[in-house]
Each structure stands twice: as C-alpha cells, then as structure tokens.
Amino acid sequence: MDIYPGVIDSDPTKLQERHYYLLSELQTLVKDLPSSFQQRLSYNTLSDLALALIDGTVYEIVQGLLDIQHLTEKNLYNQRQKLHCEHQALKQDMLRKHKEALQTCKSHNLALLKTNQQGELEALEVRVREEQRMMDKKIVSEIDQKVIDQQNTLEKAGVPGFYITTNPQELTMQMNLLELILKLQQKESQSGLQ
C-alpha cells in the first residue's frame, strides 16, 4: 500500500526523515511571515503540508498553476494594450478628419463645425471609457476565475489550507502558503534534494 501518492515502495524511515526535514524547513520559513499568519499556521497544518509535499507532485502542480497564471496575465495585458492602441488610432483618425474639415470649412460654418466636432470627440471619449471599463471588468473576472481554479486544483491535490473562498484573509493565507511552497521548492532545487 502506498503511504503517499507517487511514492512507491519507499523506505518508511526515509519517508519519515523527509517529512521531518520538510516540516523543519517549513517551520523555519514560517518565521518570515507576518506574526498574524504565523499564529494561524499550527504545527498540524505545517505537518500536513509537509506530508503533501513529500513526493514533489504538489511542487509540479504549483509550478503548472504559476505558468498558467503568467500566460493568462500576459494575454490579458496584451488584450488591454490592443484595446488601448485601437482607441489611440480612433482618436488620431478623428483628429485628422477634424483638422481636414476645419481647413476646408467656410468661415460662416466654422462655429457649427467646431461644436459638432467637440460633440464627436466627447462621444468618442465616452465610448473609450466604457470599453476600457468593460475590458477591466472582464480582466478582473478572468483573474477571479483563475484564483478559483487554482484553489480547486490545490484542494483536490490535498494541499492543506486550500479551498474555494473569496475571503480576503483566507486568500492572503493561501498566498502565504503558496509562498512557503515556492520557497521550499527553490531551496530544495538549489540543494539538489528534489
């Protein structure tokens, strides 16, 4: 029977040693967190986290989630930049057309033309603001969904402290747990233990 997923026929003594090593490292890393979060991370929670990290699968899951998050953020940033460039092009095109119209306008129509152009420019500004607001809302919604996906994945992987929540304190706790996992992974990969 496998004691830990992914660890097949491992020596129980080595598993225990690895568990103690991971637990000790986590206890050291926790000291760098704000005291309010240190108090919420009990010995049992850290011990359960160490157990979840024993075979390295959680490291791979976290790295995969991080890669997906970075790609999503880059994609959303590029979408926002594209919209911004489209808006800039619309403004420039409108200003060019307005300038051409002013150059060919008869003096008796000049006041009316300027009033109409001002109205067109203001309407464009309203449209641009609304499209940017909608894009920002879409970005926030997509990022929120990524957080839920990450929480769900880590909960299913058996990582203690992870479940779907929108509570800011719990989100911060989960971010701290992720930070601990990433720091421990980095430490292990630098020392060649992973």
Disulfide bonds with the S-S distance in Angstrom:
none
